[in-house]
Amino acid sequence: MKLIVKHLFTVLVFANASLCFSQINYLETASKILSSKSENEVLHVNYTEQEHLLGHNSKPWETNVYSIKGEVWINKRHFSKRDSLTTNRNRNYTSKTDIVNFNILNLDYGDQEIRSVSSKFVFEKLMNTARYSPLTLIEYVIKNNSAIEIKSTDDTICYSTKINEFLTEIYINRANNLVEKITYTGFDELYGDVTTTFLYSEYRELEQVSFPRKITVEKINGKIIDHIEITDSSITSNLPKLLSEPIGYQIVEDEIIPELKTTKYNDFIYFIDLLHTDDKVMVVEFDDYVLVAEAPINSKNGELIISEVKKIIPTKPIKYFVFGHHHPHYLGGLRAFVHEDATILCTSISKEYVEFIANSSHTIEPDNLELEPKPLKTQIITDHLILGSKREMEIYFIGEKSAHTVDYLIYYFPEEQLLFQDDLCWIPKNGDITKASARQLGLYNSIKALNLKVKTIIQSWPIESHKVKTVFLFTDLEKSVLIN
């Protein structure tokens, strides 16, 4: 009986090993199909690309669209890319990338020289080679990742592994050994766990080298979609060297050290400067609660602000969190306030965006809300909202009149004749006041239309960079508007 069990165990081990070997060969076979048989030859392709990037735009999820033309050289050891990008303002920029044996050099758009970069940046560049071909990622997995999980269906084999912090999955068609898609899940400090998917279609073969002619890229869990099309291809022995490693080049880790400075404006208004993000946060103390306006970039900063507020005003709960508009420097830390049981004040325009951020998963880098979920509470400001009894705070929805975003809010204190706003004014710290920008004119016209008596204006961003004032007189704003 013992001999039968031992023999059966041996058969099962051998069968499992053979199965794994067979499945691993799908990955290796895919690599062979995608690359030239000669190490001295590369697949050279020209491509066009429509890339959509989130920016400081008027509406949530609105993107800047960039038209890109470029060329890629690729084999198992080598990935080089050179491209030119045209903005929607018809400005042109170029970039270059060289990857040899997974050593990455990158000259980014607008840069004149290669900069030292972080390991996260390096791996992001590695992952984004999949925008043009699956080959480089497949080779990286074969050569560097032993911890591979394999899942299979009747149609596909899926290889799952971690590349740095990115959970990566490669899906290969069992019938033809071609890569159908690659997904990777990483961490975004605003959106939490986000998945990017590369979908490959319309494969072509050139001198026994296969390549996808069309690639679709779904970013931020499918919220944004890019398209790449291969327009021309050839096999060549001309291996380009687009970049050379500069002396002293190294991979460095950016360490952000939080730095706060708290100022008491009067008996119920405080300002917290987050020097590491260049933002000013407003804290307002009412009779039995506290309001916080603005929280930049991420949950860590939101939690940092809450900790500071509890030092300033230890006996009152934070009842409200409000942000002037939907850009990351103002609402990035809102999840911390959801966890604090605060009601999020916002416009109907940004409510869905608030819900997306508040309800997103943060399992890769858990924040307090991920560790202890709380329900989101929102209150919509349709026109204006008045808070307080003894000392009033008025919040006004000026929206597109700001000439910046459609969901813009400003904060006004009638007794103090004080107005706080995010980023509409550019009054220089030194030198003459210049002609008002569209944003400054938008704020000025809104103040006049609302008949607000304003003496002092305080701005959230920037507090140090750009050499502009964050505390200035209304007369400075008016002077800029009256310049011909």
Protein Blocks (a to p, Z undefined) as FASTA:
>chain_A
ZZmmmmmmmmmmmmmmmmmmmmmmmmmmmmmmmpcfbfkbccddddddddddddddfbeh
iacdddddddddddfkbccdddddddfkopacddddddeehiacdddehiabdcdddfkl
mmmmmmmmmmmocklmmmmmmmmmmbdcddddfkbccddddehjbccdddddfklopafb
dcdddddfklopaddddddehiaceehiacdfbdcddeehhlaccddddfbdcddfbdcd
fbccdehiacdddddddddddddfblmbccdddfknopacdddddfkbccdehjehiaml
mmmmmmmmmmmmmmbccfbdcdfblcfklmmmmmmmmmnopacdddfklmmmmmmmmmpc
cfklccfklmmccdddddddfkbccedjklccddddekjmnopafmbccdddfklopacd
fklcccdfbdcdddddfklmmmmmmmmmnopacfbdcdfbdfkggoiafbdcfklmmmmm
mpZZ
